[in-house]
Amino acid sequence: MIIDLNTEEEIEEYKKVIRQACEKYNASEKNTHVIDFSIGSALFSKAEGMTPSRFLEIIDDRMYIDKQSTKAI
């Protein structure tokens, strides 16, 4: 997803909303599958010389960090 947000705090709040919606779905008796996912996120900063390739690397790295942190639970 590409979303126009300006701060890390906004990203964290958006991720929280997504996770809560998923938890609500998984708790529903109507679902036939349990949804599980990991999220990688970052703010794109052209001013800091970030390239699209580097941006995707950062997001990918953070997704794997998130994946490992949820496995530990």
PyMOL Python script that loads the backbone (N, CA, C, O; Angstrom):
from pymol import cmd

cmd.read_pdbstr("""\
ATOM      1  N   MET A   1       0.843  -1.168   0.000  1.00  0.00           N
ATOM      2  CA  MET A   1       0.000   0.000   0.000  1.00  0.00           C
ATOM      3  C   MET A   1       0.887   1.229   0.000  1.00  0.00           C
ATOM      4  O   MET A   1       1.907   1.279   0.687  1.00  0.00           O
ATOM      5  N   ILE A   2       0.498   2.184  -0.752  1.00  0.00           N
ATOM      6  CA  ILE A   2       1.170   3.481  -0.716  1.00  0.00           C
ATOM      7  C   ILE A   2       0.162   4.467  -0.154  1.00  0.00           C
ATOM      8  O   ILE A   2      -0.921   4.657  -0.708  1.00  0.00           O
ATOM      9  N   ILE A   3       0.533   5.090   0.954  1.00  0.00           N
ATOM     10  CA  ILE A   3      -0.372   5.996   1.650  1.00  0.00           C
ATOM     11  C   ILE A   3       0.352   7.311   1.897  1.00  0.00           C
ATOM     12  O   ILE A   3       1.536   7.324   2.236  1.00  0.00           O
ATOM     13  N   ASP A   4      -0.353   8.398   1.727  1.00  0.00           N
ATOM     14  CA  ASP A   4       0.230   9.727   1.924  1.00  0.00           C
ATOM     15  C   ASP A   4       0.166  10.107   3.400  1.00  0.00           C
ATOM     16  O   ASP A   4      -0.793  10.731   3.856  1.00  0.00           O
ATOM     17  N   LEU A   5       1.208   9.717   4.139  1.00  0.00           N
ATOM     18  CA  LEU A   5       1.336  10.055   5.547  1.00  0.00           C
ATOM     19  C   LEU A   5       2.643  10.819   5.725  1.00  0.00           C
ATOM     20  O   LEU A   5       3.549  10.708   4.900  1.00  0.00           O
ATOM     21  N   ASN A   6       2.737  11.590   6.799  1.00  0.00           N
ATOM     22  CA  ASN A   6       3.890  12.470   6.958  1.00  0.00           C
ATOM     23  C   ASN A   6       4.805  12.165   8.133  1.00  0.00           C
ATOM     24  O   ASN A   6       5.915  12.692   8.205  1.00  0.00           O
ATOM     25  N   THR A   7       4.356  11.324   9.051  1.00  0.00           N
ATOM     26  CA  THR A   7       5.183  11.043  10.228  1.00  0.00           C
ATOM     27  C   THR A   7       5.148   9.545  10.549  1.00  0.00           C
ATOM     28  O   THR A   7       4.247   8.819  10.127  1.00  0.00           O
ATOM     29  N   GLU A   8       6.154   9.111  11.305  1.00  0.00           N
ATOM     30  CA  GLU A   8       6.184   7.719  11.768  1.00  0.00           C
ATOM     31  C   GLU A   8       4.990   7.433  12.675  1.00  0.00           C
ATOM     32  O   GLU A   8       4.466   6.320  12.681  1.00  0.00           O
ATOM     33  N   GLU A   9       4.564   8.430  13.435  1.00  0.00           N
ATOM     34  CA  GLU A   9       3.412   8.260  14.324  1.00  0.00           C
ATOM     35  C   GLU A   9       2.149   7.972  13.514  1.00  0.00           C
ATOM     36  O   GLU A   9       1.345   7.124  13.901  1.00  0.00           O
ATOM     37  N   GLU A  10       1.973   8.665  12.401  1.00  0.00           N
ATOM     38  CA  GLU A  10       0.816   8.409  11.533  1.00  0.00           C
ATOM     39  C   GLU A  10       0.877   6.997  10.962  1.00  0.00           C
ATOM     40  O   GLU A  10      -0.144   6.316  10.866  1.00  0.00           O
ATOM     41  N   ILE A  11       2.063   6.563  10.586  1.00  0.00           N
ATOM     42  CA  ILE A  11       2.227   5.203  10.066  1.00  0.00           C
ATOM     43  C   ILE A  11       1.841   4.188  11.139  1.00  0.00           C
ATOM     44  O   ILE A  11       1.095   3.248  10.866  1.00  0.00           O
ATOM     45  N   GLU A  12       2.342   4.373  12.348  1.00  0.00           N
ATOM     46  CA  GLU A  12       2.045   3.435  13.435  1.00  0.00           C
ATOM     47  C   GLU A  12       0.550   3.381  13.728  1.00  0.00           C
ATOM     48  O   GLU A  12       0.008   2.306  13.981  1.00  0.00           O
ATOM     49  N   GLU A  13      -0.111   4.518  13.698  1.00  0.00           N
ATOM     50  CA  GLU A  13      -1.564   4.548  13.936  1.00  0.00           C
ATOM     51  C   GLU A  13      -2.304   3.808  12.824  1.00  0.00           C
ATOM     52  O   GLU A  13      -3.249   3.068  13.098  1.00  0.00           O
ATOM     53  N   TYR A  14      -1.895   3.994  11.603  1.00  0.00           N
ATOM     54  CA  TYR A  14      -2.519   3.315  10.466  1.00  0.00           C
ATOM     55  C   TYR A  14      -2.311   1.803  10.572  1.00  0.00           C
ATOM     56  O   TYR A  14      -3.235   1.026  10.329  1.00  0.00           O
ATOM     57  N   LYS A  15      -1.102   1.394  10.934  1.00  0.00           N
ATOM     58  CA  LYS A  15      -0.829  -0.032  11.108  1.00  0.00           C
ATOM     59  C   LYS A  15      -1.699  -0.616  12.223  1.00  0.00           C
ATOM     60  O   LYS A  15      -2.170  -1.748  12.116  1.00  0.00           O
ATOM     61  N   LYS A  16      -1.907   0.148  13.277  1.00  0.00           N
ATOM     62  CA  LYS A  16      -2.741  -0.296  14.389  1.00  0.00           C
ATOM     63  C   LYS A  16      -4.178  -0.548  13.917  1.00  0.00           C
ATOM     64  O   LYS A  16      -4.791  -1.547  14.291  1.00  0.00           O
ATOM     65  N   VAL A  17      -4.701   0.347  13.108  1.00  0.00           N
ATOM     66  CA  VAL A  17      -6.062   0.201  12.583  1.00  0.00           C
ATOM     67  C   VAL A  17      -6.168  -1.064  11.725  1.00  0.00           C
ATOM     68  O   VAL A  17      -7.142  -1.810  11.828  1.00  0.00           O
ATOM     69  N   ILE A  18      -5.167  -1.296  10.886  1.00  0.00           N
ATOM     70  CA  ILE A  18      -5.167  -2.483  10.028  1.00  0.00           C
ATOM     71  C   ILE A  18      -5.117  -3.752  10.876  1.00  0.00           C
ATOM     72  O   ILE A  18      -5.862  -4.700  10.626  1.00  0.00           O
ATOM     73  N   ARG A  19      -4.245  -3.767  11.869  1.00  0.00           N
ATOM     74  CA  ARG A  19      -4.127  -4.952  12.729  1.00  0.00           C
ATOM     75  C   ARG A  19      -5.417  -5.206  13.523  1.00  0.00           C
ATOM     76  O   ARG A  19      -5.829  -6.355  13.686  1.00  0.00           O
ATOM     77  N   GLN A  20      -6.044  -4.148  14.008  1.00  0.00           N
ATOM     78  CA  GLN A  20      -7.293  -4.306  14.754  1.00  0.00           C
ATOM     79  C   GLN A  20      -8.398  -4.864  13.863  1.00  0.00           C
ATOM     80  O   GLN A  20      -9.182  -5.706  14.302  1.00  0.00           O
ATOM     81  N   ALA A  21      -8.465  -4.403  12.620  1.00  0.00           N
ATOM     82  CA  ALA A  21      -9.466  -4.922  11.692  1.00  0.00           C
ATOM     83  C   ALA A  21      -9.229  -6.406  11.418  1.00  0.00           C
ATOM     84  O   ALA A  21     -10.177  -7.184  11.316  1.00  0.00           O
ATOM     85  N   CYS A  22      -7.977  -6.786  11.302  1.00  0.00           N
ATOM     86  CA  CYS A  22      -7.645  -8.189  11.078  1.00  0.00           C
ATOM     87  C   CYS A  22      -8.007  -9.034  12.295  1.00  0.00           C
ATOM     88  O   CYS A  22      -8.573 -10.118  12.159  1.00  0.00           O
ATOM     89  N   GLU A  23      -7.682  -8.536  13.476  1.00  0.00           N
ATOM     90  CA  GLU A  23      -8.024  -9.260  14.702  1.00  0.00           C
ATOM     91  C   GLU A  23      -9.534  -9.432  14.836  1.00  0.00           C
ATOM     92  O   GLU A  23     -10.009 -10.484  15.263  1.00  0.00           O
ATOM     93  N   LYS A  24     -10.279  -8.405  14.473  1.00  0.00           N
ATOM     94  CA  LYS A  24     -11.740  -8.477  14.524  1.00  0.00           C
ATOM     95  C   LYS A  24     -12.250  -9.540  13.558  1.00  0.00           C
ATOM     96  O   LYS A  24     -13.137 -10.322  13.900  1.00  0.00           O
ATOM     97  N   TYR A  25     -11.690  -9.567  12.358  1.00  0.00           N
ATOM     98  CA  TYR A  25     -12.081 -10.578  11.384  1.00  0.00           C
ATOM     99  C   TYR A  25     -11.754 -11.975  11.909  1.00  0.00           C
ATOM    100  O   TYR A  25     -12.594 -12.874  11.852  1.00  0.00           O
ATOM    101  N   ASN A  26     -10.539 -12.157  12.418  1.00  0.00           N
ATOM    102  CA  ASN A  26     -10.121 -13.475  12.900  1.00  0.00           C
ATOM    103  C   ASN A  26     -10.972 -13.951  14.076  1.00  0.00           C
ATOM    104  O   ASN A  26     -11.158 -15.155  14.256  1.00  0.00           O
ATOM    105  N   ALA A  27     -11.486 -13.026  14.872  1.00  0.00           N
ATOM    106  CA  ALA A  27     -12.325 -13.386  16.018  1.00  0.00           C
ATOM    107  C   ALA A  27     -13.757 -13.721  15.600  1.00  0.00           C
ATOM    108  O   ALA A  27     -14.516 -14.302  16.375  1.00  0.00           O
ATOM    109  N   SER A  28     -14.114 -13.355  14.389  1.00  0.00           N
ATOM    110  CA  SER A  28     -15.464 -13.588  13.891  1.00  0.00           C
ATOM    111  C   SER A  28     -15.712 -15.080  13.669  1.00  0.00           C
ATOM    112  O   SER A  28     -14.828 -15.805  13.214  1.00  0.00           O
ATOM    113  N   GLU A  29     -16.898 -15.518  13.989  1.00  0.00           N
ATOM    114  CA  GLU A  29     -17.264 -16.916  13.763  1.00  0.00           C
ATOM    115  C   GLU A  29     -17.573 -17.185  12.300  1.00  0.00           C
ATOM    116  O   GLU A  29     -17.671 -18.341  11.888  1.00  0.00           O
ATOM    117  N   LYS A  30     -17.727 -16.126  11.511  1.00  0.00           N
ATOM    118  CA  LYS A  30     -18.096 -16.280  10.106  1.00  0.00           C
ATOM    119  C   LYS A  30     -16.899 -16.558   9.192  1.00  0.00           C
ATOM    120  O   LYS A  30     -17.073 -17.006   8.058  1.00  0.00           O
ATOM    121  N   ASN A  31     -15.700 -16.296   9.680  1.00  0.00           N
ATOM    122  CA  ASN A  31     -14.539 -16.453   8.804  1.00  0.00           C
ATOM    123  C   ASN A  31     -14.239 -17.922   8.541  1.00  0.00           C
ATOM    124  O   ASN A  31     -14.534 -18.785   9.368  1.00  0.00           O
ATOM    125  N   THR A  32     -13.659 -18.192   7.400  1.00  0.00           N
ATOM    126  CA  THR A  32     -13.269 -19.554   7.045  1.00  0.00           C
ATOM    127  C   THR A  32     -11.754 -19.719   7.079  1.00  0.00           C
ATOM    128  O   THR A  32     -11.249 -20.841   7.038  1.00  0.00           O
ATOM    129  N   HIS A  33     -11.036 -18.616   7.154  1.00  0.00           N
ATOM    130  CA  HIS A  33      -9.578 -18.638   7.188  1.00  0.00           C
ATOM    131  C   HIS A  33      -9.078 -17.613   8.202  1.00  0.00           C
ATOM    132  O   HIS A  33      -9.714 -16.581   8.421  1.00  0.00           O
ATOM    133  N   VAL A  34      -7.958 -17.902   8.805  1.00  0.00           N
ATOM    134  CA  VAL A  34      -7.322 -16.941   9.696  1.00  0.00           C
ATOM    135  C   VAL A  34      -6.314 -16.142   8.877  1.00  0.00           C
ATOM    136  O   VAL A  34      -5.505 -16.708   8.142  1.00  0.00           O
ATOM    137  N   ILE A  35      -6.375 -14.837   9.014  1.00  0.00           N
ATOM    138  CA  ILE A  35      -5.449 -13.963   8.297  1.00  0.00           C
ATOM    139  C   ILE A  35      -4.303 -13.589   9.227  1.00  0.00           C
ATOM    140  O   ILE A  35      -4.510 -13.213  10.381  1.00  0.00           O
ATOM    141  N   ASP A  36      -3.094 -13.702   8.697  1.00  0.00           N
ATOM    142  CA  ASP A  36      -1.894 -13.309   9.426  1.00  0.00           C
ATOM    143  C   ASP A  36      -0.982 -12.597   8.429  1.00  0.00           C
ATOM    144  O   ASP A  36      -0.916 -12.988   7.264  1.00  0.00           O
ATOM    145  N   PHE A  37      -0.296 -11.580   8.865  1.00  0.00           N
ATOM    146  CA  PHE A  37       0.561 -10.826   7.948  1.00  0.00           C
ATOM    147  C   PHE A  37       1.616 -10.072   8.733  1.00  0.00           C
ATOM    148  O   PHE A  37       1.527  -9.920   9.951  1.00  0.00           O
ATOM    149  N   SER A  38       2.602  -9.611   8.014  1.00  0.00           N
ATOM    150  CA  SER A  38       3.650  -8.768   8.587  1.00  0.00           C
ATOM    151  C   SER A  38       3.667  -7.464   7.808  1.00  0.00           C
ATOM    152  O   SER A  38       3.345  -7.434   6.620  1.00  0.00           O
ATOM    153  N   ILE A  39       4.044  -6.393   8.483  1.00  0.00           N
ATOM    154  CA  ILE A  39       4.042  -5.076   7.858  1.00  0.00           C
ATOM    155  C   ILE A  39       5.440  -4.477   7.884  1.00  0.00           C
ATOM    156  O   ILE A  39       6.101  -4.461   8.922  1.00  0.00           O
ATOM    157  N   GLY A  40       5.875  -3.994   6.751  1.00  0.00           N
ATOM    158  CA  GLY A  40       7.094  -3.198   6.661  1.00  0.00           C
ATOM    159  C   GLY A  40       6.689  -1.807   6.219  1.00  0.00           C
ATOM    160  O   GLY A  40       5.903  -1.658   5.284  1.00  0.00           O
ATOM    161  N   SER A  41       7.211  -0.797   6.872  1.00  0.00           N
ATOM    162  CA  SER A  41       6.800   0.571   6.531  1.00  0.00           C
ATOM    163  C   SER A  41       7.970   1.527   6.650  1.00  0.00           C
ATOM    164  O   SER A  41       8.946   1.265   7.352  1.00  0.00           O
ATOM    165  N   ALA A  42       7.848   2.636   5.950  1.00  0.00           N
ATOM    166  CA  ALA A  42       8.863   3.686   6.004  1.00  0.00           C
ATOM    167  C   ALA A  42       8.300   4.937   5.353  1.00  0.00           C
ATOM    168  O   ALA A  42       7.346   4.882   4.577  1.00  0.00           O
ATOM    169  N   LEU A  43       8.908   6.054   5.683  1.00  0.00           N
ATOM    170  CA  LEU A  43       8.597   7.309   5.014  1.00  0.00           C
ATOM    171  C   LEU A  43       9.612   7.503   3.892  1.00  0.00           C
ATOM    172  O   LEU A  43      10.817   7.383   4.113  1.00  0.00           O
ATOM    173  N   PHE A  44       9.131   7.800   2.706  1.00  0.00           N
ATOM    174  CA  PHE A  44      10.033   8.058   1.588  1.00  0.00           C
ATOM    175  C   PHE A  44      10.574   9.477   1.721  1.00  0.00           C
ATOM    176  O   PHE A  44       9.808  10.427   1.878  1.00  0.00           O
ATOM    177  N   SER A  45      11.890   9.616   1.657  1.00  0.00           N
ATOM    178  CA  SER A  45      12.508  10.929   1.813  1.00  0.00           C
ATOM    179  C   SER A  45      13.438  11.217   0.646  1.00  0.00           C
ATOM    180  O   SER A  45      14.613  10.850   0.655  1.00  0.00           O
ATOM    181  N   LYS A  46      12.891  11.874  -0.341  1.00  0.00           N
ATOM    182  CA  LYS A  46      13.705  12.272  -1.490  1.00  0.00           C
ATOM    183  C   LYS A  46      14.769  13.283  -1.060  1.00  0.00           C
ATOM    184  O   LYS A  46      15.866  13.312  -1.619  1.00  0.00           O
ATOM    185  N   ALA A  47      14.444  14.108  -0.068  1.00  0.00           N
ATOM    186  CA  ALA A  47      15.379  15.123   0.432  1.00  0.00           C
ATOM    187  C   ALA A  47      16.641  14.486   1.022  1.00  0.00           C
ATOM    188  O   ALA A  47      17.712  15.093   0.997  1.00  0.00           O
ATOM    189  N   GLU A  48      16.516  13.257   1.555  1.00  0.00           N
ATOM    190  CA  GLU A  48      17.661  12.550   2.123  1.00  0.00           C
ATOM    191  C   GLU A  48      18.368  11.687   1.080  1.00  0.00           C
ATOM    192  O   GLU A  48      19.243  10.889   1.417  1.00  0.00           O
ATOM    193  N   GLY A  49      17.988  11.849  -0.181  1.00  0.00           N
ATOM    194  CA  GLY A  49      18.631  11.103  -1.253  1.00  0.00           C
ATOM    195  C   GLY A  49      18.146   9.663  -1.390  1.00  0.00           C
ATOM    196  O   GLY A  49      18.813   8.844  -2.022  1.00  0.00           O
ATOM    197  N   MET A  50      17.010   9.350  -0.814  1.00  0.00           N
ATOM    198  CA  MET A  50      16.492   7.985  -0.889  1.00  0.00           C
ATOM    199  C   MET A  50      16.033   7.679  -2.310  1.00  0.00           C
ATOM    200  O   MET A  50      15.351   8.487  -2.940  1.00  0.00           O
ATOM    201  N   THR A  51      16.409   6.521  -2.799  1.00  0.00           N
ATOM    202  CA  THR A  51      15.954   6.070  -4.115  1.00  0.00           C
ATOM    203  C   THR A  51      14.777   5.126  -3.927  1.00  0.00           C
ATOM    204  O   THR A  51      14.602   4.570  -2.843  1.00  0.00           O
ATOM    205  N   PRO A  52      13.975   4.938  -4.954  1.00  0.00           N
ATOM    206  CA  PRO A  52      12.880   3.970  -4.838  1.00  0.00           C
ATOM    207  C   PRO A  52      13.386   2.563  -4.474  1.00  0.00           C
ATOM    208  O   PRO A  52      12.740   1.856  -3.700  1.00  0.00           O
ATOM    209  N   SER A  53      14.520   2.164  -5.020  1.00  0.00           N
ATOM    210  CA  SER A  53      15.075   0.837  -4.705  1.00  0.00           C
ATOM    211  C   SER A  53      15.445   0.728  -3.234  1.00  0.00           C
ATOM    212  O   SER A  53      15.147  -0.278  -2.591  1.00  0.00           O
ATOM    213  N   ARG A  54      16.089   1.752  -2.700  1.00  0.00           N
ATOM    214  CA  ARG A  54      16.473   1.747  -1.291  1.00  0.00           C
ATOM    215  C   ARG A  54      15.233   1.766  -0.400  1.00  0.00           C
ATOM    216  O   ARG A  54      15.197   1.093   0.630  1.00  0.00           O
ATOM    217  N   PHE A  55      14.232   2.523  -0.787  1.00  0.00           N
ATOM    218  CA  PHE A  55      12.965   2.591  -0.057  1.00  0.00           C
ATOM    219  C   PHE A  55      12.354   1.194   0.061  1.00  0.00           C
ATOM    220  O   PHE A  55      11.927   0.795   1.144  1.00  0.00           O
ATOM    221  N   LEU A  56      12.311   0.458  -1.039  1.00  0.00           N
ATOM    222  CA  LEU A  56      11.759  -0.891  -1.019  1.00  0.00           C
ATOM    223  C   LEU A  56      12.602  -1.832  -0.163  1.00  0.00           C
ATOM    224  O   LEU A  56      12.053  -2.701   0.515  1.00  0.00           O
ATOM    225  N   GLU A  57      13.916  -1.675  -0.182  1.00  0.00           N
ATOM    226  CA  GLU A  57      14.792  -2.486   0.672  1.00  0.00           C
ATOM    227  C   GLU A  57      14.483  -2.247   2.150  1.00  0.00           C
ATOM    228  O   GLU A  57      14.412  -3.192   2.936  1.00  0.00           O
ATOM    229  N   ILE A  58      14.301  -0.988   2.518  1.00  0.00           N
ATOM    230  CA  ILE A  58      13.994  -0.644   3.908  1.00  0.00           C
ATOM    231  C   ILE A  58      12.664  -1.267   4.326  1.00  0.00           C
ATOM    232  O   ILE A  58      12.560  -1.867   5.396  1.00  0.00           O
ATOM    233  N   ILE A  59      11.667  -1.123   3.487  1.00  0.00           N
ATOM    234  CA  ILE A  59      10.345  -1.680   3.798  1.00  0.00           C
ATOM    235  C   ILE A  59      10.430  -3.200   3.928  1.00  0.00           C
ATOM    236  O   ILE A  59       9.847  -3.782   4.843  1.00  0.00           O
ATOM    237  N   ASP A  60      11.148  -3.832   3.022  1.00  0.00           N
ATOM    238  CA  ASP A  60      11.297  -5.284   3.054  1.00  0.00           C
ATOM    239  C   ASP A  60      12.017  -5.733   4.333  1.00  0.00           C
ATOM    240  O   ASP A  60      11.586  -6.680   4.991  1.00  0.00           O
ATOM    241  N   ASP A  61      13.099  -5.058   4.675  1.00  0.00           N
ATOM    242  CA  ASP A  61      13.826  -5.385   5.909  1.00  0.00           C
ATOM    243  C   ASP A  61      12.918  -5.253   7.126  1.00  0.00           C
ATOM    244  O   ASP A  61      12.932  -6.110   8.010  1.00  0.00           O
ATOM    245  N   ARG A  62      12.142  -4.200   7.175  1.00  0.00           N
ATOM    246  CA  ARG A  62      11.252  -3.970   8.319  1.00  0.00           C
ATOM    247  C   ARG A  62      10.122  -4.990   8.375  1.00  0.00           C
ATOM    248  O   ARG A  62       9.653  -5.344   9.457  1.00  0.00           O
ATOM    249  N   MET A  63       9.688  -5.461   7.215  1.00  0.00           N
ATOM    250  CA  MET A  63       8.659  -6.492   7.180  1.00  0.00           C
ATOM    251  C   MET A  63       9.184  -7.776   7.810  1.00  0.00           C
ATOM    252  O   MET A  63       8.468  -8.434   8.564  1.00  0.00           O
ATOM    253  N   TYR A  64      10.433  -8.141   7.506  1.00  0.00           N
ATOM    254  CA  TYR A  64      11.016  -9.345   8.094  1.00  0.00           C
ATOM    255  C   TYR A  64      11.255  -9.176   9.599  1.00  0.00           C
ATOM    256  O   TYR A  64      11.132 -10.144  10.350  1.00  0.00           O
ATOM    257  N   ILE A  65      11.585  -7.996  10.036  1.00  0.00           N
ATOM    258  CA  ILE A  65      11.720  -7.711  11.476  1.00  0.00           C
ATOM    259  C   ILE A  65      10.365  -7.908  12.157  1.00  0.00           C
ATOM    260  O   ILE A  65      10.285  -8.528  13.218  1.00  0.00           O
ATOM    261  N   ASP A  66       9.310  -7.382  11.551  1.00  0.00           N
ATOM    262  CA  ASP A  66       7.960  -7.529  12.095  1.00  0.00           C
ATOM    263  C   ASP A  66       7.571  -9.002  12.129  1.00  0.00           C
ATOM    264  O   ASP A  66       6.982  -9.469  13.104  1.00  0.00           O
ATOM    265  N   LYS A  67       7.892  -9.719  11.090  1.00  0.00           N
ATOM    266  CA  LYS A  67       7.580 -11.143  11.017  1.00  0.00           C
ATOM    267  C   LYS A  67       8.255 -11.913  12.156  1.00  0.00           C
ATOM    268  O   LYS A  67       7.631 -12.763  12.791  1.00  0.00           O
ATOM    269  N   GLN A  68       9.521 -11.615  12.407  1.00  0.00           N
ATOM    270  CA  GLN A  68      10.237 -12.292  13.487  1.00  0.00           C
ATOM    271  C   GLN A  68       9.679 -11.913  14.860  1.00  0.00           C
ATOM    272  O   GLN A  68       9.618 -12.758  15.754  1.00  0.00           O
ATOM    273  N   SER A  69       9.279 -10.675  15.035  1.00  0.00           N
ATOM    274  CA  SER A  69       8.762 -10.248  16.343  1.00  0.00           C
ATOM    275  C   SER A  69       7.405 -10.897  16.648  1.00  0.00           C
ATOM    276  O   SER A  69       7.105 -11.169  17.810  1.00  0.00           O
ATOM    277  N   THR A  70       6.600 -11.143  15.642  1.00  0.00           N
ATOM    278  CA  THR A  70       5.308 -11.783  15.890  1.00  0.00           C
ATOM    279  C   THR A  70       5.456 -13.279  16.092  1.00  0.00           C
ATOM    280  O   THR A  70       4.609 -13.893  16.741  1.00  0.00           O
ATOM    281  N   LYS A  71       6.510 -13.888  15.555  1.00  0.00           N
ATOM    282  CA  LYS A  71       6.756 -15.314  15.788  1.00  0.00           C
ATOM    283  C   LYS A  71       7.153 -15.572  17.235  1.00  0.00           C
ATOM    284  O   LYS A  71       6.891 -16.644  17.780  1.00  0.00           O
ATOM    285  N   ALA A  72       7.783 -14.583  17.845  1.00  0.00           N
ATOM    286  CA  ALA A  72       8.265 -14.746  19.224  1.00  0.00           C
ATOM    287  C   ALA A  72       7.128 -14.730  20.237  1.00  0.00           C
ATOM    288  O   ALA A  72       7.306 -15.126  21.388  1.00  0.00           O
ATOM    289  N   ILE A  73       5.969 -14.274  19.806  1.00  0.00           N
ATOM    290  CA  ILE A  73       4.835 -14.149  20.739  1.00  0.00           C
ATOM    291  C   ILE A  73       4.148 -15.477  20.941  1.00  0.00           C
ATOM    292  O   ILE A  73       3.176 -15.562  21.691  1.00  0.00           O
TER     293      ILE A  73
END
""", "prot")
cmd.dss("prot")
cmd.show_as("cartoon", "prot")
cmd.util.cbc("prot")
cmd.orient("prot")
